[in-house]
């Protein structure tokens, strides 16, 4: 049974996801209850679990409303953030896996944005839910971790099969695209992608769900090791982490 994945816009620019597979329906992050309830009701789906990526309010605020509607919902979240999360029924260790067939899911540690942030990888389905770690043409701000930690997390995700679909947590792509062009204005793949993003957003379509291969070709935060990127920054002999740190600092000021 192939996974059915539904993107649910929430709040101002958040995304949550519904994942229906052989083991039932999972909600990945819960920024806001009403749109999630509407999306579930529209399909006649009953969620069994909410899987949280990290503790920030805009990824957990919808939990009370969802629990009110479905009292038996099981809340799962990273063990490293248990003290900061709303009450959870099951804590997930890094590397934990569960589910069957296309629904097999593995917990990947991606600290940096927060210290206990995780991503959820469905290897047999070719999908990874990255929230505020790897984002479309960007990455999350380094709030709790270090640049070294964030870069290592991104490289962990970059090592997944290139055909993996990346589902991130915010519609920041237009701003991220403008910034990416300041790093690689001559990147043909990036320029084509920027045009596609403009058309998609004009039509009201989300743009934060893309193949990893496209991120590898266009996302400056995944390209810190590229000689052309290093040359553009005047950092030809710098380490990859140093280049990433500079790119992140520039984005913070952008």
BADREN-528343 format. One record per residue (C-alpha): residue number from 0; residue in one letter; x, y, z. Coordinates in steps of 0.2 Angstrom, whole numbers, plus 5000, padded with zeros to 4 digits. Example, Ala and Ser with C-alpha at 12.3 -4.5 7.8 and 13.67 -1.06 7.14 Angstrom:
# BADREN-528343
(r 0; "A"; (5062; 4978; 5039))
(r 1; "S"; (5068; 4995; 5036))
***
This chain:
# BADREN-528343
(r 0; "X"; (5000; 5000; 5000))
(r 1; "X"; (5008; 5016; 4994))
(r 2; "X"; (5008; 5031; 5006))
(r 3; "X"; (4995; 5045; 5004))
(r 4; "X"; (5003; 5061; 5009))
(r 5; "X"; (4992; 5077; 5011))
(r 6; "X"; (5000; 5094; 5014))
(r 7; "X"; (4990; 5105; 5026))
(r 8; "X"; (4993; 5123; 5027))
(r 9; "X"; (4992; 5130; 5044))
(r 10; "X"; (4994; 5147; 5053))
(r 11; "X"; (5002; 5160; 5042))
(r 12; "X"; (5015; 5149; 5033))
(r 13; "X"; (5017; 5133; 5042))
(r 14; "X"; (5014; 5115; 5035))
(r 15; "X"; (5008; 5100; 5043))
(r 16; "X"; (5006; 5083; 5034))
(r 17; "X"; (4994; 5069; 5035))
(r 18; "X"; (5002; 5052; 5031))
(r 19; "X"; (4990; 5037; 5027))
(r 20; "X"; (4998; 5020; 5025))
(r 21; "X"; (4996; 5002; 5030))
(r 22; "X"; (4997; 5006; 5049))
(r 23; "X"; (4984; 5020; 5049))
(r 24; "X"; (4985; 5039; 5048))
(r 25; "X"; (4998; 5049; 5056))
(r 26; "X"; (4999; 5068; 5058))
(r 27; "X"; (5016; 5075; 5057))
(r 28; "X"; (5017; 5091; 5067))
(r 29; "X"; (5001; 5100; 5073))
(r 30; "X"; (5003; 5119; 5071))
(r 31; "X"; (4984; 5122; 5071))
(r 32; "X"; (4969; 5111; 5074))
(r 33; "X"; (4955; 5117; 5063))
(r 34; "X"; (4964; 5115; 5046))
(r 35; "X"; (4970; 5098; 5051))
(r 36; "X"; (4952; 5092; 5057))
(r 37; "X"; (4945; 5099; 5041))
(r 38; "X"; (4957; 5089; 5030))
(r 39; "X"; (4955; 5073; 5040))
(r 40; "X"; (4936; 5075; 5040))
(r 41; "X"; (4936; 5079; 5021))
(r 42; "X"; (4944; 5062; 5018))
(r 43; "X"; (4935; 5052; 5031))
(r 44; "X"; (4951; 5048; 5040))
(r 45; "X"; (4954; 5045; 5059))
(r 46; "X"; (4971; 5049; 5065))
(r 47; "X"; (4980; 5037; 5076))
(r 48; "X"; (4996; 5047; 5080))
(r 49; "X"; (5003; 5064; 5080))
(r 50; "X"; (5022; 5064; 5077))
(r 51; "X"; (5031; 5079; 5083))
(r 52; "X"; (5047; 5085; 5076))
(r 53; "X"; (5052; 5098; 5089))
(r 54; "X"; (5045; 5109; 5103))
(r 55; "X"; (5042; 5126; 5095))
(r 56; "X"; (5024; 5132; 5098))
(r 57; "X"; (5020; 5133; 5079))
(r 58; "X"; (5022; 5114; 5078))
(r 59; "X"; (5012; 5109; 5093))
(r 60; "X"; (4998; 5122; 5096))
(r 61; "X"; (4985; 5111; 5088))
(r 62; "X"; (4987; 5096; 5099))
(r 63; "X"; (4973; 5101; 5112))
(r 64; "X"; (4960; 5103; 5098))
(r 65; "X"; (4965; 5087; 5089))
(r 66; "X"; (4965; 5077; 5106))
(r 67; "X"; (4948; 5085; 5110))
(r 68; "X"; (4941; 5078; 5093))
(r 69; "X"; (4950; 5061; 5094))
(r 70; "X"; (4954; 5057; 5113))
(r 71; "X"; (4963; 5041; 5109))
(r 72; "X"; (4976; 5050; 5098))
(r 73; "X"; (4994; 5045; 5103))
(r 74; "X"; (5006; 5059; 5104))
(r 75; "X"; (5024; 5055; 5100))
(r 76; "X"; (5040; 5066; 5100))
(r 77; "X"; (5058; 5066; 5102))
(r 78; "X"; (5065; 5060; 5118))
(r 79; "X"; (5078; 5074; 5118))
(r 80; "X"; (5064; 5087; 5119))
(r 81; "X"; (5052; 5078; 5131))
(r 82; "X"; (5054; 5091; 5144))
(r 83; "X"; (5050; 5105; 5132))
(r 84; "X"; (5035; 5096; 5123))
(r 85; "X"; (5017; 5095; 5128))
(r 86; "X"; (5014; 5079; 5137))
(r 87; "X"; (5018; 5064; 5125))
(r 88; "X"; (5012; 5046; 5126))
(r 89; "X"; (5028; 5039; 5118))
(r 90; "X"; (5046; 5046; 5117))
(r 91; "X"; (5056; 5042; 5101))
(r 92; "X"; (5074; 5038; 5102))
(r 93; "X"; (5086; 5043; 5088))
(r 94; "X"; (5086; 5029; 5076))
(r 95; "X"; (5070; 5021; 5082))
(r 96; "X"; (5059; 5014; 5068))
(r 97; "X"; (5042; 5007; 5067))
(r 98; "X"; (5028; 5003; 5054))
(r 99; "X"; (5026; 4991; 5040))
(r 100; "X"; (5030; 4991; 5022))
(r 101; "X"; (5028; 5008; 5014))
(r 102; "X"; (5024; 5014; 5032))
(r 103; "X"; (5041; 5010; 5039))
(r 104; "X"; (5047; 5026; 5047))
(r 105; "X"; (5064; 5030; 5055))
(r 106; "X"; (5068; 5044; 5067))
(r 107; "X"; (5083; 5054; 5061))
(r 108; "X"; (5092; 5066; 5073))
(r 109; "X"; (5093; 5083; 5065))
(r 110; "X"; (5099; 5095; 5079))
(r 111; "X"; (5103; 5113; 5076))
(r 112; "X"; (5087; 5123; 5075))
(r 113; "X"; (5083; 5115; 5092))
(r 114; "X"; (5094; 5102; 5101))
(r 115; "X"; (5082; 5088; 5099))
(r 116; "X"; (5074; 5091; 5082))
(r 117; "X"; (5071; 5075; 5072))
(r 118; "X"; (5065; 5071; 5055))
(r 119; "X"; (5054; 5057; 5050))
(r 120; "X"; (5060; 5046; 5035))
(r 121; "X"; (5050; 5033; 5026))
(r 122; "X"; (5063; 5024; 5016))
(r 123; "X"; (5052; 5012; 5007))
(r 124; "X"; (5040; 5027; 5002))
(r 125; "X"; (5055; 5039; 4997))
(r 126; "X"; (5049; 5053; 5009))
(r 127; "X"; (5056; 5063; 5023))
(r 128; "X"; (5048; 5076; 5034))
(r 129; "X"; (5061; 5088; 5039))
(r 130; "X"; (5051; 5103; 5047))
(r 131; "X"; (5063; 5116; 5052))
(r 132; "X"; (5079; 5107; 5048))
(r 133; "X"; (5081; 5106; 5029))
(r 134; "X"; (5069; 5118; 5021))
(r 135; "X"; (5065; 5121; 5003))
(r 136; "X"; (5080; 5132; 4997))
(r 137; "X"; (5085; 5135; 5015))
(r 138; "X"; (5087; 5128; 5032))
(r 139; "X"; (5081; 5133; 5050))
(r 140; "X"; (5089; 5146; 5060))
(r 141; "X"; (5102; 5139; 5072))
(r 142; "X"; (5093; 5144; 5088))
(r 143; "X"; (5099; 5131; 5101))
(r 144; "X"; (5113; 5121; 5092))
(r 145; "X"; (5129; 5126; 5083))
(r 146; "X"; (5132; 5129; 5065))
(r 147; "X"; (5143; 5113; 5065))
(r 148; "X"; (5128; 5103; 5072))
(r 149; "X"; (5116; 5110; 5059))
(r 150; "X"; (5128; 5107; 5045))
(r 151; "X"; (5131; 5089; 5051))
(r 152; "X"; (5112; 5087; 5052))
(r 153; "X"; (5110; 5093; 5034))
(r 154; "X"; (5123; 5082; 5028))
(r 155; "X"; (5114; 5067; 5036))
(r 156; "X"; (5099; 5072; 5026))
(r 157; "X"; (5109; 5075; 5010))
(r 158; "X"; (5115; 5057; 5010))
(r 159; "X"; (5097; 5050; 5008))
(r 160; "X"; (5093; 5044; 4990))
(r 161; "X"; (5092; 5059; 4979))
(r 162; "X"; (5074; 5054; 4973))
(r 163; "X"; (5068; 5056; 4991))
(r 164; "X"; (5054; 5069; 4992))
(r 165; "X"; (5057; 5082; 5006))
(r 166; "X"; (5042; 5089; 5015))
(r 167; "X"; (5047; 5104; 5025))
(r 168; "X"; (5038; 5114; 5038))
(r 169; "X"; (5036; 5132; 5031))
(r 170; "X"; (5032; 5141; 5015))
(r 171; "X"; (5048; 5151; 5015))
(r 172; "X"; (5053; 5147; 4998))
(r 173; "X"; (5051; 5164; 4989))
(r 174; "X"; (5062; 5173; 5002))
(r 175; "X"; (5074; 5158; 5002))
(r 176; "X"; (5075; 5159; 4983))
(r 177; "X"; (5079; 5177; 4983))
(r 178; "X"; (5093; 5174; 4995))
(r 179; "X"; (5100; 5159; 4986))
(r 180; "X"; (5102; 5170; 4970))
(r 181; "X"; (5114; 5181; 4980))
(r 182; "X"; (5125; 5166; 4983))
(r 183; "X"; (5124; 5158; 4966))
(r 184; "X"; (5117; 5170; 4953))
(r 185; "X"; (5124; 5160; 4939))
(r 186; "X"; (5116; 5143; 4944))
(r 187; "X"; (5105; 5138; 4930))
(r 188; "X"; (5095; 5126; 4939))
(r 189; "X"; (5092; 5138; 4953))
(r 190; "X"; (5086; 5151; 4941))
(r 191; "X"; (5074; 5139; 4933))
(r 192; "X"; (5068; 5134; 4950))
(r 193; "X"; (5065; 5152; 4955))
(r 194; "X"; (5054; 5155; 4940))
(r 195; "X"; (5044; 5139; 4944))
(r 196; "X"; (5042; 5145; 4962))
(r 197; "X"; (5035; 5162; 4956))
(r 198; "X"; (5022; 5153; 4945))
(r 199; "X"; (5017; 5141; 4958))
(r 200; "X"; (5015; 5154; 4972))
(r 201; "X"; (5005; 5165; 4960))
(r 202; "X"; (4993; 5151; 4957))
(r 203; "X"; (4992; 5148; 4976))
(r 204; "X"; (5002; 5131; 4976))
(r 205; "X"; (5014; 5126; 4990))
(r 206; "X"; (5032; 5125; 4985))
(r 207; "X"; (5040; 5117; 5001))
(r 208; "X"; (5039; 5099; 4995))
(r 209; "X"; (5052; 5094; 4982))
(r 210; "X"; (5064; 5080; 4978))
(r 211; "X"; (5081; 5080; 4987))
(r 212; "X"; (5090; 5080; 4970))
(r 213; "X"; (5083; 5098; 4967))
(r 214; "X"; (5089; 5104; 4984))
(r 215; "X"; (5106; 5097; 4981))
(r 216; "X"; (5107; 5106; 4965))
(r 217; "X"; (5100; 5123; 4971))
(r 218; "X"; (5100; 5125; 4990))
(r 219; "X"; (5115; 5135; 4995))
(r 220; "X"; (5115; 5127; 5013))
(r 221; "X"; (5118; 5110; 5005))
(r 222; "X"; (5131; 5117; 4993))
(r 223; "X"; (5144; 5123; 5005))
(r 224; "X"; (5157; 5111; 4999))
(r 225; "X"; (5155; 5116; 4980))
(r 226; "X"; (5171; 5125; 4974))
(r 227; "X"; (5160; 5138; 4964))
(r 228; "X"; (5151; 5142; 4980))
(r 229; "X"; (5167; 5144; 4990))
(r 230; "X"; (5175; 5155; 4976))
(r 231; "X"; (5159; 5166; 4976))
(r 232; "X"; (5161; 5169; 4994))
(r 233; "X"; (5180; 5172; 4993))
(r 234; "X"; (5182; 5156; 5004))
(r 235; "X"; (5191; 5144; 4992))
(r 236; "X"; (5202; 5136; 5006))
(r 237; "X"; (5189; 5137; 5020))
(r 238; "X"; (5181; 5121; 5027))
(r 239; "X"; (5164; 5116; 5022))
(r 240; "X"; (5157; 5120; 5040))
(r 241; "X"; (5165; 5138; 5039))
(r 242; "X"; (5157; 5141; 5022))
(r 243; "X"; (5140; 5135; 5029))
(r 244; "X"; (5142; 5146; 5044))
(r 245; "X"; (5145; 5161; 5033))
(r 246; "X"; (5130; 5157; 5022))
(r 247; "X"; (5119; 5155; 5037))
(r 248; "X"; (5125; 5172; 5044))
(r 249; "X"; (5122; 5180; 5028))
(r 250; "X"; (5104; 5173; 5028))
(r 251; "X"; (5101; 5179; 5046))
(r 252; "X"; (5105; 5197; 5040))
(r 253; "X"; (5096; 5195; 5023))
***
